[in-house]
Amino acid sequence: MTKRPLHTFHIPVMGLAYTIDSPIKVAQYGISSVISIADDELIEKMRNFYSTKFNFPYEEITQKFYDYRAERITSYLNLVDKIVKQKFENFKTELAESKTALENFIATLPNTSDIKNGFQNLLDDGISFRENIRNYIEANLFPGEIDVNIMTKLDKDNFIKNEQLPIEFNDAHAALRGFAKSNLESSVVLSAGMNPRLYSYFENFADFFPNEKNELKKKITLKVSDFRSAMIQGNFLAKKGIWVSEYRIESGLNCGGHAFATDGLLLGTILEEFKQKKEQLIQSAHELMVKALQQKKLHFPEKPLELKITVQGGVGTSEEHEFLLEQYQVDSVGWGSPFLLVPEATSVDQTTRNLLINAKEKDLYLSHISPLGVPFNTVRGTTNEILKQKRIQENKAGSSCPKKFLALSKEYDPHGICTASKKYQDIKLDELENMKNEFTSDLFEKAKIKITEKSCLCVGLANASYLENNIKIQGQAQGVVICPGPNMAYFDQEVSLNDMMHHIYGNKSVLRANNRPNLFVKELKMYIDYFRNEIEAISGEVTANQLKKWNSFKTNLFEGIDYYQHLLASSFYFKKDAEKIKYQFDFYKLELEAIKIPIPQLV
């Protein structure tokens, strides 16, 4: 039976903890969400918590187990699957027996939904209502997907004493094995770029290859920021007989967490390219996959398998949601940050949720706090920031680094060391102190901040779940790090799941702020600010490569502005704000023209 998704939105992965149990909360309503499987310690504690809550037996998987990381992940995902199925069966019974429950549920579905219309017809008909409804529910309702996320870069080598373990015990490899061995029939969302070793490891698991019915038990979603990257990664996997079932396009800057900026390519132009070249993407991968499967003497599909295009990053109104679905024919739109204010959907402690409710534009910023060295969207005033500053003032900068998921720098230790750790920062601060005479006091302070601003994300991004569920936190106090996108500034109240769904589908609005810019305008502003900062931050000689990159960046932004101006002039969408949007594009075009790329000095 073909599953037809109930909803046209999904909840993307957020942090380590924020969506750790989202499927348990929302999957019974047909909403798909994504669990991060990076932190096996958090996962094990959540398995204990939910086993107790739903009366399932629990036996701890300690670090003494041979393959403890993968086993913890498999066991938690199997538990989530069981709970979701149980809650879904109960929900179906409730819908079949209560007309009020059914009417409330129908009201949360997209207005364009065939399933919504089908339900409505049965309600209006009224003849043998209960039996017809029961049959219709069985045929048309499915729980939302329990997808998982692996950040491909988080693939630290692991050791027992001084002996390095085989590659399959690297963090991302073990996480993939944990998902592959689970009972789930869903997708792994791969983010943060290509990891060839990890991609090759997929070949070890039969669930990623098509069966005799041309079905994939487990699927791959690639989070990408442009078409070229999708083509390269999709073809790489296809050459191994592996199909990418979905490309999830995320705005490079107008998103939560780690921000992988494009070379000035804006979301609309990227989506346009995917729309124009989707067939090319499908055909290229299909031909390569068939050839690889034939060589492996495995079953191969005659026709290409299904390929979805989805998008996320900065969406905040039903009009934007509809526009993306309609204009670019995407299959689903991700809503992330706004769901941090929905306790029925995400795991956030009350202190942090209050901080988000009160956050304004100036409080949300692109920081350098991530030990990965990638810009990271966050909010000012987190408990983690307060505790970190206190340690810096007491000359105790750095984290005790209990989890080591980001211990990826080999500069001082072949086992890897995290740039947010006290061990690393002590070495760097000592080196800086010895060179103090070479710096002005201002430059010395800047260099010091560059070392100490890194935050312990492993602990900070997990703590919210412990706090919300009253699970004891051990070790050094790190507080909470939260990673909303800039869109958070315009959502300023706690919202029920029902109200958020009504908001997404245009039946009511939860937005009270009247200063929210259109998502395309907001992203453009962020790229211009980013471009300006890149140029201003340069010190020393400008290389030919930098000049080439900056010129290309600027050209791409100009082309993006022209594309939007032509597109929106002929669109039926955004008419109410048409003048304002036109003015903003003209204004940012002038701002961009005013940014001068340095000219190298001729000697």
Buried (B, 14 or more C-beta within 10 A) or exposed (E): EEEEBBBBBBBBBBBBBBBBBBBBBBBBBBBBBBBBBBBBBBBBBBBBBBBEEEEBEBEEBEEEEEBBBBBBBBBBBBBBBBBBBEBBEEBBEBBBEEEEBBEEBBBBBBEEBEBBEBBBEBBEEEEEBEEBBBEBBEEBBBBBBBBBBBBBBBBBBBEEEEEEEEBBBBBBBBBBBBBBBBEBBBBBBBBBBBBEEBBBBBBEBEBBBBEEEBEBBBBBBBBBBBBEBBBEBBBBBBBBBBBBBBBBBBBBBBBBBBBBBBBBBBBBBBBBBBBEBBEEBBEBBBEBBBBBBEEEEEEBBEEBBBBBBBBBBBBBBBBBBBBBBEBBEBBBBBBBBBBBBBBBBBBBBEEBBEBBBEBBBEBBEBBEBBBBEBBBBBBEEBBBBEBBEEBBEEEEBBBEBBBBBBBBBEEEEEEBBBBBBBBBBBBBBEEBEEEEEEBEEEEBEEBBEEBBBBBBBBBBBBBBBBBBBEBEBEEBEBBBBBBBBBBBBBBBEBBEBBBBBBBBBBEEEBBEEEEBBBBBBBBBBBBBEBBBEBBEEEEEEBEEEBBEBBEEBBEBBEBBBEBBBEBBEEBEBBEEBEEEBBEBBEEBBEBBEEBEBEEEEEE
